[in-house]
Amino acid sequence: MSVKPLRSVLYVPGDKPRAVEKARTLDADAVILDLEDAVAPEGKSAARENVRAALGWHWSCPVLVRVNGLGTPWEHDDREMALTAGAAGLVLPKVEDARTLRNLHLGLPLWAMVETPLGVLRAAEIAAVPGVAGLIVGANDLAHALRTRSHPDRLPLLHALSAVVLAARAHGKVPLDVVYNDVRDPEGFARECEQGRTLGFAGKTVIHPGQIAPANLAFGVTAAEAEEARALLAAWEEARQGGKSVTTFRGALIEQMHVDGARERLEAWEGARAPTPADPA
């Protein structure tokens, strides 16, 4: 069974209809229509109606909605719109309390944004909530709260980033890496993608169409990796038919753990290439 990956997840401001329309033509694995930080207070209502209309279009990828946070004047209207208009999930900003998530009972997958020191410290509790599909790191707010300095290797944030990955993976949820703010720095973006994958993130949130392809490449499975996975699985199957519980593949010892990893890579490879449904219109 193939699994659709989330290598690139594109934020699109809900108050920019042309940007929302363009997002349908892009190769992001998912889109987040944003009603929160990207939209000024005076534009919230209009953005909500833009997003309502967009959710009625045909999309070739899941479309999530980032709603305004708890305690804001817009939270209830945002959630009601997303629930009735067909969002694939809700992105909740600045989540710090697992109990709050458990009490929502919304019936949609929840994506919890970890953007504060308390959110990092409680990441495992948040990831453990059954309705949570994944954790998304929001580094701009987190860096501000921690009073860190900018660093090309994200040294001040490494502990927090790894804590979120650890929490998500421990509970079978999807960890998504932070946005890269400088859209004019493709080399820096590619470097950060590679670091994010090394840390264990499943994909990266992006803010510009030009960041989609590099994220898909960095967090994806190459043709060579897929072929190696097939060969490893074939070697394992041959060994099992011969009554062996371990074997070697290209000189290295392999056991069930390696087989599971190969299957996961192959599923991701196939999922990224699975055809999208035809537009019913």
Disulfide bonds with the S-S distance in Angstrom:
none
